Amino acid sequence: MRILMILTYYHPHWTGLTAYAKRLAEGLARRGHAVTVLTSRHEPQLPLEESIAGVRVVRLPVGARMSRGVVMPSFPAALWKQMREADVVQIHTPLMEAPLVTLYGRALRRPVVFTHHGDLVMPAGAVNRVIERSVTSLMRQALKMATRITVHSGDYARNSRFLSPFLYKLDAIYPPSDLPPPDKVAAAAWRRELGLEQRPVVGFAGRWVEEKGFDYLLQAIPRVRTVMPDAHFVYAGEPNIAYEDFYRKCEPYLQPVREHVTMLGLITDPQKLANFYALVDLFALPSRTDCFPSTQVEAVLSGTPLVTADIPGAREVVSVTRMGLLVPPRDAAGMARGILEVLANRHAYVRPPEEIHATFNLERSVTEYESLLARLAAGGASDSRRSAS
């Protein structure tokens, strides 16, 4: 097949969304498909076109930036050219240009798969509310015209006001997840370097934005330390996000516990990331909203149990693996109780690695997407094996 993928950011930009898209694109390319990615030239030093692991990447100049999104003046013309050469098109959202893609799909009779990575949730503020409603309205128009829709879990789709009206054409496919086995010797050495031997260690990671709920976790730390005074927390990620100042808003919660929180910075090397998960005793996810956090899958693939807010989408990994505990959302006290329970009884929440890999498997995910795309390219639109409907 000739597959065209469209998304705002691609490698070397680093988020769960871009990592998922990159793994899928490269997985399909390894199977002999011609994969082209149409994306933004989000950094001016990046080439306008290059090949990455067998995937042709076409980047368009950015004319302006709007919060998390970008404006690409050459997008309409470039899109028409690339879509004419494709058999099937996949868009990864949020994507402001999604309606144009589905409109072109109708005009060119190209099937368009709308792959949804989570409802757009902007931080508080009048301007952000306008952006959120405007982009959501644009994407809803695209949903109506899309041939099929994919999402990472049926649980999220059924509980999303955005997606639930379209369950009749929606497929739930677990995202392509991949991480090497942790180097336990290196992880233990890293733990010694940090001075955390013989101490309970809680990890957390991701973009420091409001939807991730790190303020609840910071408020849980004093409660945890009241029972386990030597407990320590380790964060992997970039706290200063250009389009959101939530880290500054968390300062009043962070300052009293700063000596009990170690900041490691953003980790992009897969082996080091696996070692990070092996370094900690559990991984905490206090999100307000989350479709399917890649950090959770990475943690359980590395043998680390979870404490997760019981919200649609985010609860999927705990529900299917039983490798962790669900706690009430937006509840610092509940998060603290969950952390204490898993730290005290960690062995009860750990499952064999082969059991986890049987569920979250890169090649299985690529196979399901390949099957769906091939069916659509051939003119079909039947449900996949895990239809959310």
Secondary structure, DSSP 4 states (H G I P E B T S, - for coil): -EEEEE-S--TTS-SHHHHHHHHHHHHHHHTT-EEEEEEE--STTS-SEEEETTEEEEEE---EEETTEEE-TTHHHHHHHHHHT-SEEEEEES-TTHHHHHHHHHHHT--EEEEE-----PPSSHHHHHHHHHHHHHHHHHHHH-SEEEES-HHHHHT-TTTGGGGGGEEE-------PPP-HHHHHHHHHHTT-TTS-EEEEES---GGG-HHHHHHHHHHHHHH-TT-EEEEES-S-BTTB-HHHHHHHHHGGGGGGEEEEE----HHHHHHHHHHSSEEEE--SSBS--HHHHHHHHTT--EEEE--TBTTHHHHHH--EEEE-TT-HHHHHHHHHHHHHTGGGG---HHHHHHHS-HHHHHHHHHHHHHHHHTT-----TTB--
